[in-house]
Amino acid sequence: MTLPTTDTRVTYPSGATEAASRILHVEQRGGRHAVLLDTTAFHPVDHAWPDQGADRGVLEVADRSWAVTDCVVGATDGTSLYLGADSPVRKGTEGWAFVVVHLIDGAEGDGPAEGDDAVVRVEAAQRAAVSAGHTGCHLASLALNRALAGRWKKDVAADALGAPNFDALAIDTTVISEFASVDRYRLGRSLRRKGFSLEDLDAGATAAAVNATLAGWTATGAPISIGTDGGGLTDRRRWVCDLPGERAEIPCGGTHLTSLAGVDVTVRLELSEEDGTPVLQMDTRVGVPASA
């Protein structure tokens, strides 16, 4: 049993949906094979912040093909392999390798073998749809920060465009799906102590301001790119959107559209209460050209 000592090389940040690779390690995990490759185009789900789920697709060796039923971030110290939340260390810990674990169904002896040459193929349509949802999520958060900027009575950390970063300070959960995302923000006492005013917050009026900003941004057709410090799974990556007169850069390990050309992003905001705490939910929807 050979476990890698370096991070998996990933090609999905560049938009790749196919990669030729070598199988480094295979082990049985409860009726499934956990397969490690030296290179992959699969985006895995990260248990630490599972906002974007795993890609779907297949792993092929010669004339055999297996559906990848899940894909997760794993960690190894060279002796044992830990999947997802079972990892005893944080991603990037020195002395550990962080890997993309491809999970395929099959009994022991009925899967690929270590040393095999393999090809992975990601379902391109699903990837594109989720990438649209992730891009819309970033744009909507920036537009929401701008719409709420006047509600801060104290100085707080700024977002990528200089507005008070409500999104980072109030976010509870984010779920990114095909052409959509849902963000939930808790507007509790800790946020108000930081200087945020909830008084007379009108969800409808705020959504209208957000949508006006989004319409202005998407009309530019601005280019989008991913900045990276390297090709490994844990190398830092940044979502970069070159809006006219301002550049947004947000740390992000997900997948995205390559431009805003023809893209339409709209949000709906709902203010409610959960266990006595005000909660603001933002539902974002993304429309893209048929050729995207």
N, C-alpha and C positions, 0 to 999 in steps of 0.2 A: 504494500500500500504506500503510494508516493503522494505526498501532499506538497503543493507549491509553496515557495518561500517568498514570492513576490506577488503583488496585486494583479488581478486580471486586467488585461488591456481591453479597453472598451472603445467601440467605434460609433455607438449610438449618438454621442453628442454632435457628431458631424452630420447626422441624419441617416447614416447607413442602416439598412435593413437586412443585410446579408454579410456574412463573414466566413472565410475559410480558417480553420483552426486545427489544433492538435488536442486530443483528449489527454488531460494530465492525471485525472483521478476519477474513479467511479466507486461509490459505495452504496450499499442497500440501506434504505431508510423506510421501514414499514410499508412494504409493497411498492415502493418507488425507488428509482435510482437517482442519486445525487451526482450530477456530472459537472466536473470542473474543466474548463477550457483555458488555453493560454490567451485567446482573443475571442470576444463575442460582440455581436450587435444587439443583444437582448438588454433592454432596460429592466433591472430588477427592482422589486419593492424593498425599501429600506425601513426596517421596523422603527427606527428612531424618529422618522418623520414620513409616514406612509401616505403622503398626499397624492403621489402618482403611483398607480399600480404597475404590475408587471406586464411586459409585452406578451403577446401570444405568438405562436409559431411552431416550427419544427426543427429537429436536429436530425441530420442525415449522415449516414456512414455508408459509402458504397451504394448498394441498391436497397438499403433499409432506411426507414424513416420513423421517427418517434415524435408524437406531439409533446411539446413542452407544456406541462399542466400548471406549472408555477415556476417563478424565477425570483430568488431572494438573495440578499446580501449575506454572505457568510464570512467567518473568520477562522483562521487556523494558526496555531503556534508551531506547525510542522509535525505535530504528533496527533492531534485530534481536530476534527472539523465541527464547528458550531454554526447552526443555522439561525438566522433572524434574531429574535429576542433571547435565544439561548446563549448568545455570545457573552462571555464574561468581561469583555473590554469594549471600549468605545472605538468606533471606526477611526483609523489613523494611528492607533497606539503603536509605539515603536516596538519592534521585535515580532510583530504579527503581520500576516498577509491577509488581505481582505479580497474576497473572491465573489464572483457571480456564480451562484449555484443553480443549475438547470435541473428541474425535477421532472422526470418522465416515469410513466407507469411501467411496471414489469416485474416479474419474479426474478430472483437471483439467477444469474447466468443467462438471462434473456435481454440483456442490454448491450450497449457498446462497450468496448474494452479500452483500457489505458493504452495510449500510444497510437490509437486509430486516428486517421485524418478525418475530419468532420467538416460539415458546412451547416451553419445555422441560418434559417430564413424566418424573418419576422413578418407577421401579417401587416403589410404596408398600410392598408386602409384604416385598420384600428389604430396603428401608431399615429397616422396623420390626424385622426379625429381627436385623440388624447392630446397630441401636441398643440392642436388648436385650443383645446380647453385650458392647457397650462399657460399658453401665451395670453389668453384672455384673462386668466386669473391675475397675472402680474400687472397687466394694464389696468384692470379694475381696481386693484389695491392702490396703485399710484393715484388714480383718479379719485378714489374715496378719500385718501389722505389729503388731497388738495381741497376737496369739498368740505372737509371738517377742520381745515387749518385754523379757522377763526374761533374755534371752540376751546383752544388751549390758552390757559392763563399763566402757564409756566413754560420755560424752555425745556424741550425734550429732544431726543435724538432725531435727526432728520432722515428722510428717505432718500432714494437715489436722485430725486429731482429737487431736493431741498425743503420739502414740506414736512411738518411734524409727522413722525411715523406712527400714526394711529394703528395701522395694520400690524406692525411688529409688536406694539405695546398691548394690544387688546385681543389678538388672535387666540382662539381656543382650539378650533379644528379647521382643517381645509381638506376638501375631497375634490379631486380633479377627475373628470370623466370625459366621455366623448362629446366634444363641442360644448362643454359646460364645466362649471366649478361651483362649489358651495363653500362659503366662508362664514364661520360663526365667531362673533366677537362678544366677549363678556365685558360689560360696562359697570363693573363693580366698584367698591370703595377704593381699592388700590389704584385703579385707573383715575378715579376722581382726585385722589390725593396727589397724583402726578400732575394734576392741573386741567384735566378734561372736564368740560361742562356738558352735562346732559340736558340742561334746562331747555324745554320746548323743542327738543329734537324732532323734526318732521321727516319721517322716513321717505315719504313721497317727494318732498321738495329736494331732499338730499340726493335721491336717486336721479331726479331730473338734472341736477348739477353734474353728477357723475357721468350721466349719459351724454350730456353736452360736451364735456371734456373728451370722452371716448370718441365721439363722432369727429371732433376736430383732429384727434391723433390719427385715427384710422384713415381719414381722408387723405393723409399725406402719403400713404403707401410705404411708410418708413421701412428700411431694411432691418433685419434682425440677425444677430450672429451669436455664437457661443465662444467666449474667451476661455482659454484653458491653460493651466500651468503644466500639463503633461497628459499622457494617454492612459494613465492608470486609473483604476476605479476610484481611489481616494484623492486623486489630484484635484485641486480646486478648479471649479468652473463657474462662469458668470454669464447670465443672460444679458445681452447688450442690444438695446433698441435705440437707433439714431433718429430721434425726433428732431424736427427743425429747431435749431437753436439750443437744444439740450439733449444730452445723452444719458440714458438710464442704464445703470449696471447693477444687477442684483445677483448675489450668490445663489446658484441653482444647479442641481445635478440632474434635472429632468430633460425632456425633449420639447422642441418648439417649432413653430412655423419659421420660415426664412424671411418673411416680410409681411407688412400689413396691407399689401395691395389687394383690393377687393374685399377685405375683411370687415365684418360688422360685429361690434361687441356692445352688448346692452346688459344692464343690471336691473334687478328688482330688489328693494330693501324692505325688510320687515322687522319691526321692533316689538319684542315680546318680553315676558318675564319667566325666569326659570329658577325655582327655589328662592324667590325673593330678589334675584339679581337680574337687572335688565340685560337682554341679549339682542344684539343686532345681527341679522342674517342677511348675507348678500348672495343672491343667486345670479350667476353670470352665464350668459348664453353667447355663443360665437358662431357666426355664419361665415363661410368661406366660399370662394369661387369653386365651381364644379371641377375645374382642372387642377385645383390645389392638392 
